[in-house]
Amino acid sequence: MRFAGKVAVVTGAASGIGKETAKLFASEGAKVYAADMDLTGVEALAGEVPGMVPVAVDVCDVAQIKALLDKAGGENGGFDILFNNAAAGGARGGIDECDEAGWDWTMNLVLRSVAMGIHYAVPHMQHRKGAAIVNTSSVAAVGPGYSPTAYAVAKAGVLHLTKCAAMDLAKFGIRVNAVQPGFINTNIFAASLDVDQADKATVNAMIAQMSSHAQPVPRGGQPRDIAEAVAFLSSDAASFMTGASMIVDGGITVGPRHCWDPEAPGLFDTIQKFLEAKEAGGSGQ
C-alpha cells in the first residue's frame, strides 16, 4: 500500500500504460483521477476498480488539462502524483512528409500537454510531502529509427522538459522524472496506422508476435512493465531521484542487433568469414 491516502492523476487512462498504472495506483491505496478522451473507457475502468474517478479530457485542449487538475486539487485539497501519459503516434513519416499541421498537432499532443500538465499541477502539489510527477517519454527520444520523426522529437522534448522542470520545481519539493518505454504491446500502433476497428485485434496480434523478437529480452513489453516503473518513480522509494529517466525497453537500445542476436551477423563476423575463406584457399568473395 505505497500510495495509501494519496491522490493521483493519470492521463491516457482508458487503455495501455495509463490504464495499468491507474489500476496499480488504486490497488495500492490511491484515489485516482483517470482521465482520457475515451470517457466510456475510464468509466468502465472506474466500474471495475474501486477508488477511480473518471474524467473526460482532451490533452490537446489546455483548458481541459487545467480543469482536470483543478478538479483533482479542489476536491482533495491538492494531489500527490501526476502521471503525464496521454499521447498517440502523431504525424507519420519523415520530415519530408510531415506538414505544418501534422507537426503542430504532434507537438501539442505529445509535448505541450506535458508542459501544461506540469504547469497547472504546481499550485496543487507544491509542498506536499512526497509530491511526484512522472512523464512518459520514449526510447524514440534517444535516437532515430524507433518512431516517426515528429513523435521522436516531441518525446526528446519531454525528456529535456523533465530535467528542466525538476530544476524549476525543486523549490516546491516536487520531484519530476520520466519513463522511457520501448516496444510495448498497446493500441498506439494500430491507432497510429488508422486501422479499422475490425482489424485492430489482428494488427495487435501481429505486433505482439513481432515485439517478442525485437529486443534481447525474448518477449513483448507489457503495459504493466511500465506501470511498475512509474509506481516506483512515484513512490517514496525514489525520493532521491529527480530529473532522471528510466528506460524500460527489454534492452532494445543496448546496441545493434548483432550484439545480442546470434542470428544477425555484424561487421566483424563478415570480416572473419572473409578471412577464414581466404585461409581455406577460397576466393574470399
ZIHUZI-V865126 format. One record per residue. N is the residue number from 1. RES is the residue in one letter. PHI is phi in radians with two decimals (* if undefined). Layout:
n	res	phi
N	RES	PHI
N	RES	PHI
This chain:
n	res	phi
1	M	*
2	R	-1.11
3	F	-2.06
4	A	-1.03
5	G	1.41
6	K	-1.73
7	V	-2.06
8	A	-2.17
9	V	-2.07
10	V	-2.21
11	T	-1.69
12	G	1.19
13	A	-1.56
14	A	-1.40
15	S	-2.75
16	G	0.99
17	I	-1.06
18	G	-1.07
19	K	-1.11
20	E	-1.14
21	T	-1.23
22	A	-1.05
23	K	-1.10
24	L	-1.18
25	F	-0.99
26	A	-1.14
27	S	-1.16
28	E	-1.89
29	G	1.83
30	A	-1.43
31	K	-1.52
32	V	-2.06
33	Y	-1.57
34	A	-1.66
35	A	-1.95
36	D	-2.95
37	M	-1.09
38	D	-1.49
39	L	-1.10
40	T	-1.05
41	G	-1.12
42	V	-1.32
43	E	-1.18
44	A	-1.12
45	L	-1.09
46	A	-1.12
47	G	-1.25
48	E	-1.56
49	V	-2.11
50	P	-1.09
51	G	1.54
52	M	-1.88
53	V	-2.06
54	P	-1.36
55	V	-2.44
56	A	-1.47
57	V	-2.52
58	D	-1.82
59	V	-1.27
60	C	-1.35
61	D	-1.83
62	V	-1.07
63	A	-1.08
64	Q	-1.26
65	I	-1.07
66	K	-1.06
67	A	-1.09
68	L	-1.04
69	L	-1.26
70	D	-1.14
71	K	-1.13
72	A	-1.10
73	G	-1.25
74	G	-1.19
75	E	-1.44
76	N	-2.30
77	G	1.19
78	G	2.09
79	F	-2.51
80	D	-1.88
81	I	-2.36
82	L	-2.23
83	F	-1.94
84	N	-1.41
85	N	-2.09
86	A	-1.02
87	A	-3.01
88	A	-2.60
89	G	-1.20
90	G	1.27
91	A	-1.15
92	R	-1.51
93	G	1.57
94	G	-1.49
95	I	-1.13
96	D	-1.28
97	E	-1.87
98	C	-1.51
99	D	-1.53
100	E	-1.05
101	A	-1.13
102	G	-1.14
103	W	-1.10
104	D	-1.10
105	W	-1.07
106	T	-1.12
107	M	-1.12
108	N	-1.14
109	L	-1.24
110	V	-1.63
111	L	-1.88
112	R	-1.07
113	S	-1.07
114	V	-1.22
115	A	-1.04
116	M	-1.30
117	G	-1.06
118	I	-1.10
119	H	-0.97
120	Y	-1.43
121	A	-1.42
122	V	-0.92
123	P	-1.04
124	H	-1.64
125	M	-2.00
126	Q	-1.06
127	H	1.15
128	R	-1.54
129	K	-1.05
130	G	1.43
131	A	-1.03
132	A	-2.52
133	I	-2.02
134	V	-2.18
135	N	-1.98
136	T	-1.53
137	S	-1.72
138	S	-3.01
139	V	-1.12
140	A	-1.08
141	A	-1.28
142	V	-1.67
143	G	3.01
144	P	-1.29
145	G	1.82
146	Y	-1.79
147	S	-2.89
148	P	-1.03
149	T	-1.08
150	A	-1.05
151	Y	-1.09
152	A	-1.06
153	V	-1.15
154	A	-1.11
155	K	-1.21
156	A	-1.14
157	G	-1.10
158	V	-1.06
159	L	-1.12
160	H	-1.26
161	L	-1.01
162	T	-1.00
163	K	-1.16
164	C	-1.12
165	A	-1.15
166	A	-1.04
167	M	-1.17
168	D	-1.16
169	L	-1.74
170	A	-1.01
171	K	-1.14
172	F	-1.73
173	G	1.29
174	I	-1.84
175	R	-1.50
176	V	-2.32
177	N	-2.33
178	A	-2.31
179	V	-2.06
180	Q	-2.09
181	P	-1.23
182	G	-1.67
183	F	-1.43
184	I	-1.86
185	N	-1.33
186	T	-2.31
187	N	-1.44
188	I	-1.09
189	F	-1.24
190	A	-1.08
191	A	-1.13
192	S	-1.19
193	L	-1.60
194	D	0.96
195	V	-1.31
196	D	-1.05
197	Q	-0.97
198	A	-1.16
199	D	-1.73
200	K	-1.06
201	A	-1.08
202	T	-1.14
203	V	-1.11
204	N	-1.10
205	A	-1.17
206	M	-1.12
207	I	-1.13
208	A	-1.06
209	Q	-1.13
210	M	-1.18
211	S	-1.18
212	S	-1.24
213	H	-2.02
214	A	-1.53
215	Q	-2.65
216	P	-0.99
217	V	-1.25
218	P	-1.43
219	R	-2.75
220	G	-1.27
221	G	-1.21
222	Q	-2.01
223	P	-0.90
224	R	-1.10
225	D	-1.03
226	I	-1.34
227	A	-1.00
228	E	-1.11
229	A	-1.17
230	V	-1.12
231	A	-1.08
232	F	-1.06
233	L	-1.11
234	S	-1.51
235	S	-1.64
236	D	-1.17
237	A	-1.12
238	A	-1.85
239	S	-1.12
240	F	-1.76
241	M	-1.99
242	T	-2.70
243	G	1.26
244	A	-1.83
245	S	-2.31
246	M	-2.04
247	I	-1.47
248	V	-2.21
249	D	-2.42
250	G	1.13
251	G	1.62
252	I	-1.08
253	T	-1.70
254	V	-1.22
255	G	2.87
256	P	-1.01
257	R	-0.96
258	H	-1.15
259	C	-1.19
260	W	-2.20
261	D	-1.90
262	P	-1.11
263	E	-1.53
264	A	-1.97
265	P	-1.17
266	G	-1.73
267	L	-1.01
268	F	-1.25
269	D	-1.11
270	T	-1.12
271	I	-1.12
272	Q	-1.06
273	K	-1.12
274	F	-1.07
275	L	-1.18
276	E	-1.12
277	A	-1.13
278	K	-1.14
279	E	-1.14
280	A	-1.39
281	G	1.61
282	G	-1.38
283	S	-1.38
284	G	1.38
285	Q	-1.59
